[in-house]
Amino acid sequence: MKVARLPLVLALIALAPTRLIAQEKGEPGKEHPAHQELRALRDGLKEAVNKNDLDRLLSYLADDVVVTWQNSEVSRGPKEVRAYYERMMTGPNRIVESIKIDPVVDELTHLYGDNTGVAYGSSKDHYKLTDGRDFEVASRWSATVVKQDGQWKIANFHASANMFDNPVMWIAVRKSMLWTGIAAGVAGLLVGLIVARLFRRKPQTTP
C-alpha cells in the first residue's frame, strides 16, 4: 500500500534537537554553543516542511545525505530526496496533501567533537491524504548532523513506525476485512443458490 509508510518525508524534520537545553542541562551559559545552532536548524527544518518549502528543506541537507524513509525506501543525496518528496507531496500522482510535524528529542544531541552530533527521538506527524483521509503517525527517528563550512547539515536520517500498531496498518486491515466479508457473502449466496436448486429438482419416477 503506497501510503503505508510515508515518511512523510518528513519525518525527516524530526531530527534536530527540540528541547530547551537550559532546562535540561542547567545554566544556559554552560551549554555547548552547538546546541543553539542546532535549535536554529530544527526550527528551519520544521518550518520548511510545514510550509511545503522543498528548496529550503534541501538547503539543510549535506551533499552526501542518506535518508531511510518509513516505507524502507532510501534516498542518497538531495536530488533523490527531492524526487521522493515530489512524488509523495507535489507530483500529479501524489499521495499526501499536507503534513504537519511535531518532533521531540529523547535527550540532548550527543556531540562528538565540535562538528558531529547524533540525535534521536519521536515525532507525532499529522497527514492529510489526497483521498480525504487524515491521521496521525507516531514515529521514531535518529539522525547524524555534521558541521560543514560553518553550518550544521543533516548527513543521515532514519525514520520508522510501529509495524504492529499504526493508523496506516489499520486502514489496510479494515480494507482487508471489508473485501473478505464481501467475498464470503458472495460465496454464501452462490452456495445457497446451488443448494436451493438441488432441492427444487423433482424426483424422477419410474413408469
N, C-alpha and C positions, 0 to 999 in steps of 0.2 A: 504494500500500500504506500503510495507516494508520500502521503502526509506523515507517515508513521514517524519518522524521527527527524523531523525538521530540526534543524537547529538553530534554525532559526537561525540560521545564520547566526543564530545570533544569540545564541548562547555565547558566542564569541565575545560579546561585550562584557560578559561577566568576569573577565579575567583580572581587571585591575583592582587593587585594594579599595574597600569602601568604608571601613570603619574609621572613626576618629582616633588617630594614634594617641593623642593626648590623653584620652580617657582610658586607653588600654595599657599604655606604657608609662604613665606618669606625667612628668612635666614636659610641655611641648618643646622646651629648649634642649631636652636630652635626646630627642629622636634624630634619626639619621635624616639628612636633607633629602634623600631619595624618596622618602615616603610622601612628602608634599608634592614632589614632581609626579609620583605615581597616582596621586589623587587627581591631578590635572589630566593625566592620561585616561583614568577611569571616567571622569566627567565628560571628556571629549568623546570617548567611545560610546558612552550611553546616549548622549545627545544625538550623535550621528545615526545610531540605529533607530532611536525613537522618531527621528525626523526623516528617516529613509534617505540619508545623505551618504550615498555609497562612496563618492570620491573622498569625502572627509574620513570615512571609516578606513579606507585603504591607506590613507596617509599615516596611520598609526601602525602599519604592519612592516616588519622587516622584509627585505627583498627576498630572503630565502625562508619566509614563514611557512610553517606546516600546520594545517588546521584539520583536525579529525572531527567530523560532524556527528550528530546524534544518529544519523542513518548509516554510519560507518563509511561514508564517502570521505576521501582525503583530498584536500586542495593544497597544492605546492606552489607558493608564490602568489603575489597579489593578483595576477591575471586569472589564475584558476579560482581564487576566491571571488573575483568579480563575476566570472562565468556562473559559478554556483549561485551566488546571490541573485543575479539577473534571472536565472532560470526559476528560482523559487519565488522571487519577490516582484519582479518587474516585467518579465517576458510575457508573450502572448499566451503561453500555457502555464502561467504562474499558479502556484497553489496557495500562497499566503497573500492576503490583502494587506495586513498590517501586523506589527509585533511591538509589544511594549515589554521592556526587560527590567528586572529588579534584582541585580546581583548583590550578594553578600559574601564577604570572605570569612573563613573559619578563624583565621588569625592573621597577624601581620605578615606581609611578604617576607620570605626568607631571603636575605641578601647574601650573595657570595661575592665579596669584594664590593667595589663601587659601581660595577657595570652589569651585573647579572642578578636576577631575582626569580624566585618561584612562588607563585600564589595559588591558592585553591579555595573552593567554597561551594556555595549553592546559588541557585537563581530561580525565581518564580517568574516565568515569562508568559505573557498573555498573547495568544494568537487569534487572529480573525482570518478565516479562510475565505477563498473566493466563492465557495459554495454556500456561504452564510453561517457556517458553524464557527463557534468561538469557544475557546477553552484555555485553561492554564496548565502549563507543564512545569513540574518541579524537576530541575536537572542538577547534576553535579558537574563541576568543571575544574580543570587545572591549567596553568599557563606558565610559560617561561618568558620573562621580559629581559631585554638587553638594552644597554645604552650605546647608541651609535651617533657619532657626530654631535654629542651633547643632548640627544633626545632619546627618551625611552620608547622602544618599539616592542611589538609582540613578535616573538620568534617561534613560539609553539603554543598551540591551544588545543585542548581536548575536551569534548563535552559528551555527557552520557545521561540517560534517563533510566528509571527503574523499569526493566523489561517485564516485570511481573505486575506492575501497578502504575499505569499511566493512562491518561484520557484517550490517547490515540488507540491504544490496545483495546480499550473497552468499546470504542466505536467499531473496531473490526469484529469484536466478539458479538456485539449486537447485530451487526450485519449478517454474520455467520448464522446466528440463531434464527434470524428472520428467514433467510433462504432455506435453512434446514426445516423450519416449520412449514414453509410453502411446499417444499419438496415432499415432506411427509404427508401434507394434506392432499396433494395431487395423487400420490401413490395410494393413499387410503381410498380416495374417490374411485380410482381405476379398479382396485381390488373389489370395492363394493359393487361396482357395475358388473364386473365379471361374475361375482357370486350370485348377484340378483338374476343375471341372465341364465346361469346354470339352473337355478331353482325354477325359472319360468318355463324351462323346457318341459313339454308334455311327455309323459312316459309312453313309449311305443307299446301297442297292444298286438297280440297275435290273433289272427283270424280263427 
